[in-house]
């Protein structure tokens, strides 16, 4: 599926911690619908939006 940046929010995680950071694609409700693993271009889509996705204690930049 294609996720246009005009309809979805793309957030690249920049948190400094021991786990790898990925790029997350959120719908207008703020639920995670897909992500891109670090150092790849493959979009991994979820069957259902992840409503428990949390930005708490994490840092992100919006991908334009």
C-alpha positions in Angstrom: 0.0 0.0 0.0 1.2 3.5 -0.7 1.1 6.0 2.2 1.1 9.6 0.8 2.7 12.1 3.1 -0.2 14.5 2.6 -2.6 12.0 4.2 -0.4 10.2 6.7 2.2 11.5 9.2 5.6 10.0 8.8 7.7 10.1 11.9 11.4 9.1 12.1 12.5 8.1 15.6 15.6 9.8 16.9 15.6 8.5 20.5 19.0 7.8 21.9 18.7 4.3 23.4 19.8 0.7 22.9 17.0 -0.4 20.5 17.1 0.4 16.8 15.0 3.4 15.6 12.5 3.1 12.7 10.2 5.3 10.7 6.6 5.0 11.6 3.5 5.9 9.5 0.5 7.2 11.4 -3.0 7.8 10.2 -5.0 10.9 11.0 -6.2 9.4 14.3 -2.5 8.9 15.4 -2.6 5.1 15.1 0.4 3.4 13.6 -0.5 1.7 10.3 3.0 0.8 9.1 6.7 1.2 9.7 10.0 1.1 7.8 12.8 -0.8 9.5 16.0 1.1 10.0 18.4 1.0 7.1 15.8 -0.5 4.7 13.1 0.8 2.4 10.6 -2.0 2.9 7.3 -0.7 4.3 5.8 -3.2 6.7 2.0 -2.8 6.9 -0.1 -3.9 9.8 -3.4 -5.7 9.3 -5.1 -3.3 11.7 -3.9 0.1 13.0 -1.9 -0.2 16.2 -4.0 1.9 18.6 -1.5 1.4 21.5 1.4 3.1 19.6 2.9 5.6 22.0 5.2 8.5 21.5 5.8 8.9 25.2 9.5 9.2 26.2 10.5 8.9 22.6 11.8 11.6 20.2 10.7 12.0 16.6 11.2 14.2 13.6 8.5 14.5 10.9 9.6 13.3 7.4 8.5 15.7 4.8 
